[in-house]
């Protein structure tokens, strides 16, 4: 019984808080970039699951892949023509 009371005191009631605002575009892109480099933190991941929407991360992932592929194409063309 004492353990239950201690747990309730340690974890504030989460049912009475205001809803958190959704992630901004820059926060979503930042999460995608950190994850792509493999350095995302647990706190960021939890924030993303709590405040983010799946479609936001899908769109951010597509944008990231298009930028990455475009950059690689430009780099390869530059290196191929300047040998």
C-alpha positions as CSV (number, residue, x, y, z in Angstrom):
1,X,0.0,0.0,0.0
2,X,2.8,2.4,0.9
3,X,4.5,1.6,-2.4
4,X,1.4,2.5,-4.4
5,X,1.2,5.9,-2.6
6,X,4.8,6.6,-3.3
7,X,4.4,5.8,-6.9
8,X,1.4,8.1,-7.2
9,X,3.4,10.9,-5.5
10,X,6.3,10.3,-7.8
11,X,4.2,10.4,-11.0
12,X,1.9,13.4,-11.2
13,X,-1.5,12.9,-12.5
14,X,-1.3,13.3,-16.3
15,X,-5.0,13.5,-16.9
16,X,-5.4,17.1,-15.8
17,X,-2.8,18.8,-18.0
18,X,-3.4,20.9,-21.0
19,X,-2.9,19.2,-24.4
20,X,0.6,19.7,-25.8
21,X,1.0,21.7,-28.9
22,X,1.9,19.7,-32.1
23,X,5.5,19.6,-33.4
24,X,6.6,22.3,-35.7
25,X,8.0,21.6,-39.1
26,X,11.5,22.4,-37.9
27,X,11.1,20.1,-34.9
28,X,10.0,17.2,-37.2
29,X,12.9,17.8,-39.7
30,X,15.3,18.0,-36.8
31,X,14.0,14.7,-35.5
32,X,14.3,13.1,-38.9
33,X,17.9,14.4,-39.4
34,X,19.1,13.3,-35.9
35,X,17.5,9.9,-36.5
36,X,19.2,9.6,-39.9
37,X,22.5,10.2,-38.2
38,X,21.7,7.7,-35.5
39,X,22.0,10.1,-32.6
40,X,18.4,10.7,-31.6
41,X,17.8,10.7,-27.8
42,X,15.2,8.8,-25.9
43,X,13.5,12.0,-24.8
44,X,13.3,13.2,-28.4
45,X,11.8,9.9,-29.5
46,X,9.2,10.0,-26.7
47,X,8.3,13.6,-27.5
48,X,7.9,12.7,-31.2
49,X,5.5,9.8,-30.4
50,X,3.6,12.0,-27.9
51,X,3.3,15.2,-30.0
52,X,3.9,14.2,-33.6
53,X,1.7,12.7,-36.3
54,X,2.7,9.9,-38.6
55,X,2.1,11.8,-41.8
56,X,4.5,14.6,-40.6
57,X,7.3,12.2,-40.3
58,X,6.5,10.6,-43.6
59,X,6.6,13.9,-45.4
60,X,9.8,14.9,-43.6
61,X,11.4,11.6,-44.6
62,X,10.4,12.0,-48.2
63,X,11.9,15.6,-48.2
64,X,15.0,14.3,-46.6
65,X,15.5,11.5,-49.1
66,X,14.9,13.9,-52.1
67,X,17.5,16.3,-50.7
68,X,19.9,13.5,-50.1
69,X,19.5,12.0,-53.5
70,X,19.7,15.4,-55.2
71,X,22.9,16.2,-53.3
72,X,24.4,12.9,-54.3
73,X,23.5,13.4,-58.0
74,X,25.0,16.9,-58.0
75,X,28.2,15.7,-56.3
76,X,28.6,12.7,-58.7
77,X,28.0,15.0,-61.7
78,X,30.5,17.6,-60.4
79,X,33.2,14.9,-59.8
80,X,32.6,13.3,-63.1
81,X,33.0,16.5,-65.1
82,X,35.9,18.0,-63.1
83,X,38.4,15.1,-63.4
